[in-house]
Structures are given as structure tokens and as C-alpha cells.
């Protein structure tokens, strides 16, 4: 509290500072949040603490749903001659069972990576765009529940990786 003289009386000025705390399962006393106070600061902090990929407003970042090891396989898959892409699909199926990806927070997306590679390897040249459009329509539908929409956004993020060279 600060006191200062104004005319004949002392006036007090009080600075209010709110303390925000994060309460992880392992710390019942909580951790002080010392970051900025913008919406982006809060969302970034929560994403960091929870491993999520949200944006201000509740959307998803472009990395939501993605797994680096499979992203790297997509790059290799797209650079491979189409007649040899089934070898990369086999590699993805082998990677599916390894501990580095089975413990990943997005492990439920693995089946989509592999499914998309198989479709493209089988020659479905327009599959990526059609599937992105189909999922986008479902996301925009009021009939689709929120939990399913989250998975669809993640699948769109994965499909976009195929878009760069297959269109």
C-alpha cells in the first residue's frame, strides 16, 4: 500500500495483484503462474502443462493430433516412387507397435496415418482433398458432437501433410 499527501489528507493507493495457481496432481499446494495476462499467454501455459494444442477461442493448432515419427514417415512416403510406397506403409505398421509411439498422447491417430498412406499407395489420388472436405463438413455440422469434432480437426491436420505433394 502506498500513502501520499493530497491537500490536507493522506490518501491511500492500493495495487491489487491477483495470484493464479496451477494445481498438478503431484502438487496440492499449487504452482504460482508468473506468465503474462493475455489470453494467448494463458492458453500457451495450459498447452505446455497439459500437452494440448489449443488456440485462443478453443480451436486447434496445426500440430494437434500429429506424431513426429509418423510425420517423418509421411515425408519419406511422399518422396518415394509410388510403386514402392507400400514399403513405407509396412514401416509405419512396424513403428505402430514401438514404445516410443504407443506412449504418445496422440496414439489414437496412428491408425489414421496408416490408413491414409494405404489409400494413397493404392492409387486414390484425390483421396486427400475429398477426405479433408468431408471432415470439414462434419466439423461445421451442428449435429456432430464436440468430442468427435476434436478428432476430426486432428485428422485434418494429418491429411494436410499429404496435401503438399499429392495434389
C-alpha positions in Angstrom: 0.0 0.0 0.0 1.3 3.5 -0.8 0.4 6.6 1.2 0.7 10.1 -0.2 -0.3 13.5 0.9 -3.1 15.2 -1.1 -4.1 18.6 0.2 -4.9 18.2 3.9 -5.4 14.5 4.0 -3.5 11.3 3.4 -4.8 9.2 0.6 -4.0 5.6 0.2 -3.5 3.9 -3.1 -3.6 0.1 -3.3 -2.2 -2.1 -6.1 -4.1 -5.3 -6.4 -2.2 -8.2 -7.8 -4.1 -11.5 -8.4 -2.2 -14.7 -8.0 -3.1 -17.5 -10.3 -2.1 -21.0 -9.4 -1.7 -24.3 -11.4 -2.6 -27.4 -9.5 -1.0 -30.5 -11.0 -1.8 -33.9 -9.4 1.5 -34.1 -7.7 1.4 -30.7 -6.0 -1.6 -30.0 -3.8 -0.2 -26.5 -2.9 -0.1 -25.5 -6.5 2.5 -23.6 -8.6 2.3 -19.8 -9.0 1.6 -18.7 -12.5 4.1 -16.0 -13.3 3.4 -15.5 -17.0 1.7 -12.8 -19.0 -2.0 -11.9 -18.6 -3.2 -12.1 -22.2 -5.5 -14.9 -23.5 -2.6 -16.2 -25.6 -0.3 -16.3 -22.6 -2.8 -18.4 -20.6 -3.5 -20.8 -23.5 0.2 -21.3 -24.1 0.8 -22.0 -20.5 -2.1 -24.5 -20.3 -0.9 -26.2 -23.5 2.6 -26.6 -22.1 1.3 -28.0 -18.8 -1.2 -30.4 -20.3 0.4 -31.3 -23.6 -2.6 -30.0 -25.6 -2.6 -27.9 -28.8 -5.4 -25.4 -28.4 -5.7 -21.9 -29.7 -7.4 -18.9 -28.2 -11.1 -19.5 -28.8 -10.9 -23.2 -28.4 -9.6 -24.3 -31.8 -6.6 -26.5 -32.5 -3.0 -25.6 -33.6 -1.6 -27.3 -36.8 0.4 -29.7 -34.6 -2.7 -31.1 -32.8 -3.0 -34.8 -33.4 0.4 -35.2 -35.0 3.2 -37.6 -34.1 6.7 -36.6 -35.3 7.8 -40.1 -36.1 4.8 -40.6 -38.4 5.2 -37.1 -39.9 8.7 -38.1 -40.9 7.4 -41.2 -42.5 4.9 -39.2 -44.5 7.8 -37.1 -45.8 9.6 -40.3 -46.8 6.4 -41.8 -48.2 5.8 -38.7 -50.4 9.4 -38.7 -51.6 9.3 -42.4 -52.6 8.3 -43.6 -56.0 4.6 -44.6 -55.9 5.4 -48.2 -56.8 7.5 -48.5 -53.6 5.2 -46.7 -51.2 3.8 -50.0 -49.7 7.3 -50.5 -48.2 6.8 -47.2 -46.2 3.3 -48.4 -45.2 4.9 -51.6 -43.8 7.5 -49.4 -42.0 4.6 -47.4 -40.4 2.9 -50.6 -39.3 6.1 -51.7 -37.6 6.5 -48.3 -35.9 2.9 -48.6 -34.7 3.9 -51.1 -32.0 7.0 -49.4 -30.7 7.1 -47.9 -27.2 8.1 -44.5 -28.5 4.7 -44.1 -30.2 2.4 -46.3 -28.0 3.0 -43.9 -25.1 2.4 -40.8 -27.2 -0.6 -38.6 -26.3 -1.9 -38.8 -29.9 -1.5 -42.6 -30.2 -5.2 -42.9 -31.3 -4.2 -41.1 -34.5 -1.7 -43.8 -35.6 -4.4 -45.8 -37.4 -5.3 -42.7 -39.4 -1.7 -42.1 -40.6 -1.5 -45.7 -41.7 -5.0 -45.7 -43.3 -4.2 -42.5 -45.3 -0.8 -44.0 -46.5 -2.6 -47.2 -47.6 -5.3 -45.3 -49.6 -2.7 -43.1 -51.4 -0.4 -46.1 -52.0 -3.4 -47.9 -53.6 -3.7 -45.0 -56.1 -6.5 -42.9 -54.6 -5.1 -39.7 -56.0 -8.0 -37.4 -55.0 -8.5 -39.1 -51.6 -6.8 -36.4 -49.5 -8.9 -33.5 -50.8 -12.1 -35.5 -50.6 -11.4 -36.6 -47.1 -10.5 -33.1 -45.9 -13.7 -31.7 -47.4 -15.8 -34.5 -45.9 -14.3 -34.0 -42.4 -14.6 -30.2 -42.7 -18.3 -30.5 -43.5 -18.7 -32.8 -40.4 -16.8 -30.3 -38.2 -19.1 -27.5 -39.4 -22.2 -29.5 -38.8 -24.2 -28.8 -35.6 -25.1 -32.5 -35.4 -21.5 -33.6 -34.8 -20.7 -33.7 -31.1 -17.7 -31.8 -29.7 -15.6 -34.8 -28.8 -15.8 -36.1 -32.4 -15.0 -32.7 -33.8 -11.7 -32.7 -31.9 -10.7 -35.9 -33.5 -11.7 -34.6 -36.9 -9.6 -31.5 -36.6 -6.6 -33.7 -35.7 -7.3 -35.9 -38.7 -7.4 -32.9 -41.0 -4.0 -31.8 -39.6 -2.6 -35.2 -40.6 -4.2 -35.1 -44.0 -2.8 -31.7 -44.8 0.7 -33.2 -44.6 -0.2 -35.4 -47.6 -1.6 -32.4 -49.4 1.6 -30.6 -50.3 2.8 -33.2 -52.9 -0.1 -35.4 -53.7 -2.4 -32.7 -55.3 
